[in-house]
Amino acid sequence: ALNSLQTNASALEHTCEGRSQPQVQLQAMRDFLRRSGLTVEDLDSLNIIHVAGTKGKGSTCAFTERILRNYGFRTGFYSSPHLVQVRERVRIDGQPIGKELFTKYFWSVYGQLDESKDAYGGSMPSYFRFLTLLAFHVFLQEKVDVAVIEVGIGGAYDCTNIIRKPWVCGISSLGIDHTSILGDTIEKIAWQKAGILKPGVPAFTVAQPPGPMVVLRERAREIGCPLLVCPELDEYESPGPPLRLGLAGHHQRSNATLALQLCRNWLQRRGILGIHGTVFALLSVTPGFHCRSARHPGLAETEWPGRSHTIRHGPLTYFLDGAHTTGSVLACVRWFRKEAATLERTVGLVGSGPVVRVLLFNATGERDSGALLKLLWPCHFDFAVFCPNLTESVASCSIDQQNFNVTLENMLTRCLDSQSSWRTLSGRGGRLADDQLVFQNQLPLVAEQRTDSLVFPCILSALQWISQGRDPVLGVPDQRVAAVQPGVAARAQALQEAASIQVLITGSLYLVGGALTHLVPSLAS
């Protein structure tokens, strides 16, 4: 029933068409909210922290939720997209809501909308809009103390922006993404992101490039919102050993400082700022609020799968990061190179045998896969593997990860285009001829190639070829995966003989989620 609703691509198209009429888009969401049995006034009691941004908004929300949960508050956290199961989008006290609770609220909300649709021309909310409505119902009925709400796309026109009175707003790092909707410059995107700011509601952001920072300040002034810039974590008084964050990568430091300021402000409004000693003691109010210490245990205890995420299975180490913009891929590269080098030193791989590096990549939507791959090229991969965001075959793919917007042919074409870009970077030419592809039962098999790049029909077939039966969790290829051609199988000798195989999985959160389905089976249970 959920997948029968308009999907995200349709929502994007409608949003793009309605860019000149943002209030029409927001009014439609308010109408859906009312039809589901709530009003925008009802949302005021959720004590919301609303966060937008291009990069790091999900990580910022994860830090924020964990800190406030450590204070004993009952937390609600709404995020997107999900990695393995759709229930991940709606969390209470850090955990996805259970199947029974999801089912209960799903049919309650869906039923009310379905019953009233005839009076509204048969209209039903899109997939993302519906899940946003569902989250509001869950958080209200389950009586959370705080709701941390991550914006879907943009800010001004996003369906979460029916929130009238958040307690505090945050804007994480800005970059270029979703240009057909948000605009083709970072300044236009900044204008969209600042659309979540509300009159008189405190807001925080991190250091931004000069152009978008000017836009954020002007927009805040027009709205009547006090906007403050968070200090760097290095500016906090933190004597002792280096600060440890639960999320790896230097780029997480800006997300952590934004989360600290959001929590400090929320706690101050709650009137309990003094808890946990001087963690949030106020030092200055210009140009932003400073903390005497950033050593809050919530920062170290934060978990956010699929972002700067490392998994070791025997000789294989998987590095997963859902980076899909230029800025986030650059951050991913810095993280991967540092972590891979550290791994080689700490486990004694240097001199113990060959280390093989593999890139597993896919990009979706309007993103320039060639530009992203160019940033990944300096990592010196021995193999570049491309596959669609299909966990297995079309028939057996998890229903939570099905995508009805894109045909299998289009997904494979995108993979072949990415492979062509990689071959160009390696000086081996462009795309392979169509007659080099073999199809069986509507599933494309791997194309036999003489280069270090391959295209597989699904994530499982790619992972099983990369692991060569050496991953104790994945095991050996089975009937779910089409057999590869002999020429492709023969090229796996380096993987079979390697002392260590380092696999970077990036380019799409959906790809990362599909990989996690197989690498951490408990996530699907």
C-alpha positions in Angstrom: 0.0 0.0 0.0 2.8 2.4 0.8 4.6 1.7 -2.4 1.4 2.3 -4.4 1.6 6.0 -3.4 3.3 8.5 -5.6 7.1 7.9 -5.3 9.8 10.4 -4.6 10.5 11.0 -8.3 6.9 12.1 -8.8 7.1 14.3 -5.7 10.3 15.9 -7.1 8.5 16.6 -10.4 5.5 18.2 -8.7 7.8 20.2 -6.5 9.8 21.4 -9.6 6.6 22.4 -11.3 5.4 24.2 -8.3 8.5 26.2 -7.5 6.8 29.5 -8.4 3.9 28.5 -6.0 5.5 27.3 -2.8 2.5 28.2 -0.7 0.4 26.0 -2.9 2.7 23.1 -2.2 2.7 23.7 1.5 -1.1 24.2 1.6 -1.5 20.8 0.0 0.6 19.3 2.8 -1.5 21.1 5.4 -4.6 19.7 3.8 -3.3 16.2 3.9 -2.4 16.8 7.6 -5.9 17.9 8.3 -7.4 15.0 6.4 -5.3 12.6 8.5 -6.8 14.1 11.7 -4.2 16.7 12.8 -3.7 20.4 12.5 -0.5 22.4 12.2 -1.2 23.7 15.7 -1.0 20.2 17.0 2.6 20.0 15.8 3.6 22.9 18.1 3.6 20.5 21.1 6.3 18.3 19.6 9.1 20.8 20.7 10.7 20.4 17.3 14.3 20.8 16.3 14.2 21.3 12.5 17.4 20.7 10.5 18.2 21.4 6.8 21.4 21.3 4.8 23.1 19.7 1.8 25.7 17.7 3.7 25.5 16.3 7.2 22.0 17.2 8.2 21.2 13.5 9.0 24.4 13.2 11.1 23.7 16.4 12.9 20.2 15.1 13.8 21.7 11.8 14.9 24.2 13.6 17.2 21.3 15.8 18.5 19.0 13.0 19.2 21.7 11.0 21.1 22.7 13.9 23.3 19.1 14.7 24.3 18.4 11.0 24.9 21.3 10.9 27.2 19.6 13.6 29.3 16.7 11.2 29.8 14.3 12.7 27.3 12.0 10.5 25.1 13.1 11.4 21.6 11.5 11.2 18.2 13.7 11.3 15.1 12.4 11.5 11.5 14.9 11.1 8.7 15.3 10.0 5.1 16.0 7.9 3.2 16.0 4.6 4.9 18.8 2.1 4.3 17.2 -1.3 4.8 13.7 -1.0 6.2 11.3 1.9 5.9 10.7 1.9 9.6 14.2 3.4 10.1 12.7 6.7 9.1 10.6 7.0 12.2 12.6 6.4 15.4 11.7 6.6 19.1 14.5 6.7 21.6 17.0 6.0 18.8 15.4 2.8 17.6 13.1 2.3 14.5 9.6 1.8 15.6 8.5 -1.8 15.7 6.5 -3.6 13.0 3.4 -3.7 15.1 3.5 0.0 15.9 4.3 0.9 12.3 1.4 -1.2 11.1 -1.0 0.3 13.6 -0.2 3.9 12.7 0.1 3.2 9.0 -3.4 1.9 8.6 -4.8 4.5 10.9 -3.4 7.4 8.8 -3.8 5.7 5.4 -7.4 4.8 6.2 -8.4 8.4 7.0 -6.7 9.7 3.9 -8.2 6.9 1.7 -11.7 7.5 3.0 -11.6 11.2 2.2 -9.9 11.0 -1.2 -13.0 11.0 -3.3 -13.9 14.5 -2.0 -10.5 15.7 -3.1 -10.4 14.3 -6.6 -8.9 11.0 -5.5 -5.7 12.7 -4.3 -3.4 10.8 -1.9 -0.1 12.1 -0.5 3.2 11.0 -2.1 5.4 8.5 -0.5 7.6 11.0 1.4 4.6 13.2 2.4 2.8 10.2 3.8 5.7 9.1 5.9 6.1 12.6 7.2 2.4 12.6 8.2 2.9 9.2 9.8 5.9 10.4 11.8 3.9 13.3 13.2 1.1 11.0 14.3 3.6 8.6 15.9 5.4 11.3 17.8 2.2 12.9 19.1 0.5 9.6 20.1 3.7 8.2 21.7 4.2 11.4 23.6 7.9 12.2 22.8 9.5 15.1 24.6 11.3 16.3 21.5 11.0 15.6 17.8 14.2 16.0 15.7 13.0 16.5 12.1 15.4 16.2 9.2 14.3 18.1 6.0 13.8 15.9 3.0 14.9 18.2 0.1 15.6 21.9 0.3 13.7 23.6 3.0 11.2 26.3 1.8 9.1 23.9 -0.2 9.8 20.7 1.7 6.7 19.1 3.2 8.2 19.2 6.7 8.1 23.0 6.5 4.4 23.1 7.6 6.0 23.2 11.1 5.0 26.6 12.5 6.9 26.9 15.8 10.0 24.8 16.1 12.0 25.4 19.2 15.3 25.8 17.3 16.5 25.4 13.7 19.8 24.3 12.2 21.4 24.5 8.8 24.4 22.2 8.1 27.0 22.5 5.4 25.7 23.7 2.0 26.7 22.4 -1.4 25.3 21.7 -4.9 22.5 19.0 -5.1 19.0 18.7 -6.5 19.7 21.6 -8.8 16.5 21.1 -10.9 14.5 21.9 -7.8 16.7 24.1 -5.6 18.6 26.1 -8.2 21.9 25.8 -10.0 24.0 27.9 -7.7 24.9 27.5 -4.0 23.4 30.9 -3.3 20.0 29.8 -4.7 20.3 26.6 -2.7 21.1 28.6 0.5 17.9 30.6 -0.1 15.9 27.4 -0.2 17.5 25.9 2.9 16.9 29.1 4.9 13.2 28.7 4.1 12.8 26.6 7.4 13.7 29.7 9.5 10.9 31.1 11.5 10.3 34.5 13.1 11.8 34.8 16.5 13.0 31.2 16.5 16.8 30.8 17.2 18.8 29.2 14.4 22.3 28.0 14.0 24.6 27.2 11.1 28.2 26.2 10.6 30.9 28.0 8.6 29.8 28.4 5.0 31.4 29.9 1.9 31.0 33.7 1.7 28.2 33.7 -0.9 25.7 31.4 0.7 26.5 32.8 4.1 25.4 36.3 2.9 22.2 34.7 1.6 21.5 33.0 4.9 22.0 36.2 6.9 19.8 38.2 4.6 17.1 35.6 4.6 17.2 35.4 8.4 17.0 39.2 8.7 14.0 39.2 6.3 12.2 36.5 8.3 13.1 38.0 11.7 15.1 35.1 12.9 18.3 35.3 15.0 20.9 33.3 13.1 24.2 32.4 14.9 27.3 30.7 13.5 28.6 27.7 15.5 32.3 27.8 16.7 34.6 25.1 15.4 35.0 22.2 17.9 38.7 23.3 18.3 37.5 26.5 19.8 35.8 24.7 22.8 37.7 24.5 26.0 38.4 20.8 26.0 41.5 19.8 28.1 42.6 16.2 28.0 42.8 13.6 25.2 41.4 14.4 21.8 37.6 14.5 21.5 36.2 11.2 20.1 33.0 11.2 18.0 30.9 8.2 17.4 30.9 9.0 13.7 34.2 8.8 11.9 35.7 11.5 9.6 36.9 15.0 10.1 33.8 16.4 8.4 31.7 15.1 11.3 33.2 17.8 13.6 31.0 20.5 12.0 28.0 18.4 12.4 28.9 17.7 16.1 29.3 21.4 16.9 26.0 22.3 15.3 24.3 19.5 17.3 25.8 20.8 20.5 24.4 24.3 19.9 21.0 23.0 19.0 20.9 20.9 22.2 22.2 23.8 24.3 19.5 26.1 23.0 16.8 23.4 23.4 17.9 22.6 26.9 18.0 26.3 27.8 14.4 26.7 26.7 13.5 23.7 28.7 15.1 25.3 31.8 17.5 22.5 32.7 20.8 23.8 31.1 22.8 23.1 34.3 22.4 19.3 34.1 25.7 17.4 33.4 27.9 20.1 34.9 29.3 22.8 32.6 28.9 20.9 29.3 26.7 23.7 27.9 27.9 26.6 30.1 27.5 29.9 28.2 30.7 31.8 27.5 29.7 34.3 24.7 26.8 35.2 22.5 28.8 36.7 19.6 29.3 35.5 16.9 27.8 32.4 18.3 27.3 30.5 21.5 30.4 28.8 22.8 30.6 25.8 25.2 33.4 25.3 27.8 33.5 21.6 26.9 32.4 19.6 23.9 32.9 16.4 25.9 29.4 15.2 26.0 29.1 11.4 26.1 26.3 11.5 23.5 28.8 12.6 20.8 30.9 9.5 21.4 27.9 7.2 21.6 26.2 8.4 18.4 25.6 5.7 15.7 24.4 6.5 12.2 24.9 3.5 9.8 26.0 4.0 6.3 27.9 7.2 7.0 31.7 6.8 7.5 30.8 3.2 8.4 33.4 0.4 8.6 32.7 -3.3 8.7 35.3 -6.1 8.9 34.5 -9.6 7.7 37.6 -11.8 7.7 40.1 -10.5 5.1 37.5 -8.1 3.7 37.0 -4.6 5.1 34.0 -2.6 3.8 34.0 1.2 4.0 30.4 2.5 3.5 29.5 6.1 3.0 26.4 7.4 1.2 28.2 10.4 -0.2 26.6 11.6 -3.4 27.6 15.3 -3.8 31.0 16.7 -4.7 31.6 18.0 -1.2 30.5 14.8 0.5 32.6 12.6 -1.9 35.7 14.7 -1.1 35.0 14.1 2.6 34.5 10.4 1.9 37.8 10.2 0.1 39.7 11.8 2.9 38.0 9.5 5.4 38.6 6.4 3.4 42.3 7.0 2.7 43.0 7.8 6.3 41.1 4.7 7.6 42.5 2.4 5.0 46.1 3.5 5.9 45.4 3.1 9.6 44.0 -0.4 9.0 47.0 -1.5 7.2 49.3 -0.3 10.0 47.3 -1.5 12.9 46.6 -5.1 11.7 50.1 -5.6 10.2 49.1 -5.8 6.6 52.1 -3.9 5.4 54.5 -6.4 3.9 52.2 -9.4 4.7 50.8 -9.8 1.3 48.9 -7.9 -1.5 46.2 -5.5 -0.6 43.5 -5.1 -3.2 41.2 -2.0 -3.3 37.8 -2.2 -4.9 35.3 0.6 -5.5 31.6 -0.4 -5.6 29.7 2.6 -7.0 26.4 3.8 -8.3 24.9 7.3 -8.7 21.2 8.1 -9.3 19.1 11.0 -10.4 20.7 14.0 -12.0 24.0 13.6 -10.3 27.2 13.8 -12.5 28.7 10.4 -11.9 31.8 11.3 -14.0 32.6 14.2 -11.8 32.2 12.1 -8.6 34.3 9.3 -10.0 37.1 11.8 -10.9 37.3 12.6 -7.2 37.5 8.9 -6.3 40.2 8.1 -8.9 43.2 9.1 -6.7 42.3 6.3 -4.2 44.1 3.9 -6.6 41.5 1.2 -6.9 42.4 -2.2 -8.5 38.8 -2.8 -9.5 35.8 -0.4 -10.1 32.5 -2.3 -9.9 29.2 -0.8 -10.8 25.7 -2.1 -10.1 22.1 -0.7 -9.8 20.5 -0.2 -6.4 18.9 -3.6 -6.5 19.6 -5.8 -3.5 19.2 -9.0 -5.4 17.1 -9.7 -8.5 14.0 -7.7 -9.4 11.8 -10.7 -8.2 13.4 -11.1 -4.8 14.4 -7.5 -4.0 13.2 -6.3 -0.6 9.9 -4.6 -0.8 11.2 -1.8 1.4 13.9 -1.1 -1.2 11.8 -1.3 -4.4 11.8 1.6 -6.8 9.0 1.8 -9.3 10.3 5.1 -10.9 13.2 3.7 -12.9 13.2 0.8 -15.3 15.9 -1.9 -15.1 17.1 -0.8 -18.5 17.6 2.8 -17.2 19.4 1.6 -14.1 21.8 -0.5 -16.1 22.4 2.3 -18.6 23.4 4.5 -15.7 25.9 1.9 -14.5 27.3 1.6 -18.0 27.7 5.4 -18.3 29.5 5.4 -14.9 31.8 2.6 -16.2 32.4 4.6 -19.4 33.5 7.6 -17.3 35.9 5.3 -15.3 37.4 3.8 -18.5 37.9 7.3 -19.7 39.7 8.3 -16.5 41.9 5.2 -16.8 42.7 5.9 -20.5 41.0 2.8 -21.7 38.3 4.4 -23.8 34.6 4.8 -23.2 31.5 2.6 -23.1 31.5 -1.0 -24.2 29.6 -2.1 -27.2 26.0 -3.2 -26.6 26.7 -6.6 -28.1 29.1 -7.3 -25.2 26.1 -7.6 -22.8 24.4 -10.8 -22.2 20.8 -11.1 -21.0 19.0 -14.0 -19.5 15.5 -14.0 -18.1 15.4 -10.2 -18.4 18.4 -9.9 -16.1 21.6 -8.5 -17.6 24.7 -10.6 -16.8 28.1 -9.2 -16.3 29.8 -7.9 -19.5 33.1 -9.6 -20.2 35.8 -6.9 -20.2 39.5 -6.5 -20.5 39.8 -3.6 -18.0 39.6 -3.1 -14.3 35.9 -2.2 -14.3 32.8 -4.4 -14.3 29.0 -4.0 -14.3 26.8 -6.4 -12.3 23.0 -6.7 -12.3 22.5 -6.4 -8.6 24.3 -5.6 -5.3 24.5 -9.2 -4.1 26.1 -10.4 -7.3 28.7 -7.6 -7.1 29.5 -8.3 -3.4 29.8 -12.0 -4.0 32.2 -11.6 -6.9 34.3 -9.1 -4.9 34.4 -11.4 -1.8 35.1 -14.6 -3.8 33.6 -16.7 -1.0 36.0 -15.2 1.6 33.3 -13.3 3.5 31.9 -15.6 6.2 28.7 -13.5 6.2 28.0 -13.5 2.5 29.2 -17.1 1.9 29.4 -18.5 -1.7 27.2 -17.5 -4.6 23.8 -19.1 -4.7 20.8 -19.4 -6.8 19.8 -15.7 -6.2 22.7 -14.6 -8.3 23.2 -15.2 -12.1 26.4 -16.9 -12.9 29.1 -14.7 -14.4 30.9 -15.4 -17.6 34.1 -17.5 -17.4 36.2 -14.5 -18.5 35.0 -12.4 -15.6 35.4 -15.2 -13.1 39.0 -15.7 -14.3 39.9 -12.1 -13.5 39.2 -12.7 -9.8 42.6 -14.3 -9.0 43.9 -11.1 -7.4 40.9 -11.1 -5.0 41.5 -14.7 -4.2 45.2 -14.2 -3.3 45.0 -10.9 -1.5 45.9 -10.7 2.1 43.3 -7.9 2.5 40.5 -6.6 0.3 39.4 -3.0 1.0 36.0 -2.2 -0.5 34.7 1.4 -0.6 30.9 1.5 -1.2 29.7 5.0 -2.1 27.8 7.2 -4.5 24.3 6.5 -3.2 22.7 5.9 0.2 20.4 3.5 -1.5 23.4 1.5 -2.7 24.8 1.5 0.8 21.5 0.4 2.3 21.3 -2.5 -0.2 24.8 -3.5 0.7 24.1 -3.4 4.4 21.1 -5.7 3.8 23.6 -8.4 3.0 26.6 -7.4 5.1 24.6 -7.0 8.3 21.6 -9.4 7.9 20.3 -8.4 11.4 19.3 -5.0 10.0 16.7 -6.6 7.8 15.1 -8.6 10.7 
